Amino acid sequence: MIQLSYISSVAQPMTTAELVDLLQTCLANNQRDGLTGMLLYGNEVFLQTLEGEEAAVDTLYGKILQDPRHSNVKSLTRRPIETRQYSDWNMGFKRVDDEDLTHVDGLIDFSQKKFTFKYLAEHADEAQRLMDHYSSWDPLLRKIEEREEDVRHLRTMLAHARGCVEIATLVLQNVAAAGKTGQLDEEHLRVCDVALNALRQVPEMQTQAASKSFG
Ligand SMILES: Cc1cc2nc3c(=O)[nH]c(=O)nc-3n(C[C@H](O)[C@H](O)[C@H](O)COP(=O)(O)O)c2cc1C
């Protein structure tokens, strides 16, 4: 798969109805063609990221280049990707305004004044940061992502805790067997310490897990 981003200037300001028509086309076609991405519109500038199979992205980009609704289409980045950044959106859309722009991580003093074709075309890295920001701008999706992250963390901790308990069980069985035959030695004491150290980590993991779940 590839991810391609470009910037363009609208031919003439889009009415809401025109924008809605465009978005409906994007959603229907992109779903059909396995494409995802994000379209930002503000200050008469389009900033779009498309991702999917190379042939599908290139075919669409070919059409977009010819589209009379905008001009000065300038490609910013084109790179191979393993996973999609915008997997939830066949075409996410955001009309960008000043209020939004002041809250983008890593972009200090970025205002609508800079959301211009000239500025963004010359600062592809800042354009990319904007796109990255909007890939998780939806508060509900962000919340879901945070929960997913917590669940991943809990799984890892649970697996680790189980591993510690397995080690301790192994050691106890070994020590018990040696005790029965009167063969306890230094090595058994050493592995007892290993088991104790492993078990001491478990309460800490439980506390962390509880704070992730209920904190
Ligand atoms: C800024 C901009 C972004 C566009 N993005 C998409 C898109 O993501 N998917 C899409 O199918 N068409 C998009 N289009 C429209 C295409 O240029 C083209 O009109 C459309 O793909 C043709 O669809 P059709 O063959 O179904 O008529 C976009 C057009 C503009 C001006």
The ligand as an SDF file (V2000), in Angstrom:
LIG
                    3D

 31 33  0  0  0  0  0  0  0  0999 V2000
  -10.0370   18.0880   -3.3910 C   0  0  0  0  0  0  0  0  0  0  0  0
  -10.6530   16.9010   -4.0310 C   0  0  0  0  0  0  0  0  0  0  0  0
  -10.5850   15.6550   -3.4250 C   0  0  0  0  0  0  0  0  0  0  0  0
  -11.1530   14.5330   -4.0160 C   0  0  0  0  0  0  0  0  0  0  0  0
  -11.0750   13.3450   -3.3780 N   0  0  0  0  0  0  0  0  0  0  0  0
  -11.6640   12.2590   -3.9310 C   0  0  0  0  0  0  0  0  0  0  0  0
  -11.6300   11.0030   -3.2860 C   0  0  0  0  0  0  0  0  0  0  0  0
  -11.0790   10.8360   -2.2040 O   0  0  0  0  0  0  0  0  0  0  0  0
  -12.2570    9.9610   -3.9020 N   0  0  0  0  0  0  0  0  0  0  0  0
  -12.9090   10.0880   -5.0910 C   0  0  0  0  0  0  0  0  0  0  0  0
  -13.4440    9.1150   -5.6080 O   0  0  0  0  0  0  0  0  0  0  0  0
  -12.9640   11.2720   -5.7260 N   0  0  0  0  0  0  0  0  0  0  0  0
  -12.3510   12.3480   -5.1720 C   0  0  0  0  0  0  0  0  0  0  0  0
  -12.4260   13.5550   -5.8290 N   0  0  0  0  0  0  0  0  0  0  0  0
  -13.1910   13.6360   -7.0520 C   0  0  0  0  0  0  0  0  0  0  0  0
  -12.3870   13.1490   -8.2540 C   0  0  0  0  0  0  0  0  0  0  0  0
  -11.5980   14.2120   -8.7360 O   0  0  0  0  0  0  0  0  0  0  0  0
  -13.3490   12.7080   -9.3740 C   0  0  0  0  0  0  0  0  0  0  0  0
  -14.2280   13.7610   -9.6630 O   0  0  0  0  0  0  0  0  0  0  0  0
  -14.1620   11.5030   -8.9810 C   0  0  0  0  0  0  0  0  0  0  0  0
  -13.3330   10.5040   -8.4480 O   0  0  0  0  0  0  0  0  0  0  0  0
  -14.8780   10.9680  -10.2040 C   0  0  0  0  0  0  0  0  0  0  0  0
  -15.7900   10.0310   -9.7460 O   0  0  0  0  0  0  0  0  0  0  0  0
  -16.7380    9.2560  -10.7460 P   0  0  0  0  0  0  0  0  0  0  0  0
  -15.8090    8.5250  -11.6830 O   0  0  0  0  0  0  0  0  0  0  0  0
  -17.5270    8.3560   -9.8540 O   0  0  0  0  0  0  0  0  0  0  0  0
  -17.5710   10.3230  -11.4200 O   0  0  0  0  0  0  0  0  0  0  0  0
  -11.8250   14.6670   -5.2490 C   0  0  0  0  0  0  0  0  0  0  0  0
  -11.8930   15.9160   -5.8670 C   0  0  0  0  0  0  0  0  0  0  0  0
  -11.3280   17.0270   -5.2680 C   0  0  0  0  0  0  0  0  0  0  0  0
  -11.4260   18.3600   -5.9390 C   0  0  0  0  0  0  0  0  0  0  0  0
  1  2  1  0
  2  3  1  0
  2 30  2  0
  3  4  2  0
  4  5  1  0
  4 28  1  0
  5  6  2  0
  6  7  1  0
  6 13  1  0
  7  8  2  0
  7  9  1  0
  9 10  1  0
 10 11  2  0
 10 12  1  0
 12 13  2  0
 13 14  1  0
 14 15  1  0
 14 28  1  0
 15 16  1  0
 16 17  1  0
 16 18  1  0
 18 19  1  0
 18 20  1  0
 20 21  1  0
 20 22  1  0
 22 23  1  0
 23 24  1  0
 24 25  2  0
 24 26  1  0
 24 27  1  0
 28 29  2  0
 29 30  1  0
 30 31  1  0
M  END
$$$$
